[in-house]
Amino acid sequence: MVKSTTTTSSTAKDAQALFHSLRSSYVATPTNLKIIDLYVLFAIFTALIQICYMAIVGSFPFNSFLSGVLSCVGTAVLAVCLRIQVNKENKEFKDLAPERAFADFVLCNLVLHLVIMNFLG
């Protein structure tokens, strides 16, 4: 019995240390990346709200439900791509200007939402 208690406390300490490490490294993240992170969380949260609404009310216009969820998920994926391209620590995109990355993000979002509007019918 003593081993399981020490294992549990050791796991809790490891999780706490990991959380503290992640939090301290995230504090050093630039503000523009934090804003993109909030946008990604907002898009995923909106998709989850739509899924919960569909589960409670029903999915009569199923195309509308799919369009809404795919729009949110697609926007989140594009925002993650923007975050990767804008991150200064990423050496792969060091020659890419942040304005160009943002222009790509806007253009891809435009194409995504045109496809979504077409899917609505």
C-alpha positions, -999 to +999 in steps of 0.1 A: +000+000+000+028+024+007+042+021-028+009+032-044+008+063-022+043+073-031+037+066-068+006+088-067+024+116-049+053+112-073+030+114-103+013+145-088+047+161-082+058+153-118+025+167-132+029+198-111+065+203-122+055+198-159+027+223-155+050+249-139+076+244-166+050+249-194+036+279-177+070+295-171+080+290-207+046+302-220+051+335-202+081+342-225+059+337-256+054+369-276+020+386-274+011+381-311+015+343-306-007+345-275-034+363-294-033+336-321-035+310-294-066+327-280-082+327-315-075+290-319-091+283-285-121+305-295-126+286-327-124+252-311-147+263-282-172+275-308-171+242-326-177+224-292-207+246-285-221+237-319-216+200-313-233+203-278-262+223-294-266+196-321-266+169-294-293+187-274-316+201-301-310+178-330-294+180-364-323+187-388-303+209-412-273+186-411-255+206-438-256+237-416-242+218-387-214+203-407-207+237-423-204+254-389-182+228-373-159+225-404-157+262-406-145+264-370-121+235-372-107+247-406-102+282-392-084+268-362-061+247-384-053+277-405-046+298-374-022+271-362-004+273-395-002+311-391+013+306-356+039+283-369+049+307-397+049+338-375+069+322-347+104+337-347+120+306-331+109+285-360+139+283-383+120+268-412+100+300-420+127+325-410+127+341-445+089+345-446+077+379-437+049+380-411+028+401-435+031+374-461+020+347-436-010+368-426-019+374-462-018+336-468-040+331-438-066+356-450-066+342-485-069+306-473-097+316-449-115+333-478-113+301-499-123+280-469-154+301-463-164+302-500-163+263-499-183+263-467-209+287-482-212+265-513-217+234-490-246+252-473-265+250-505 
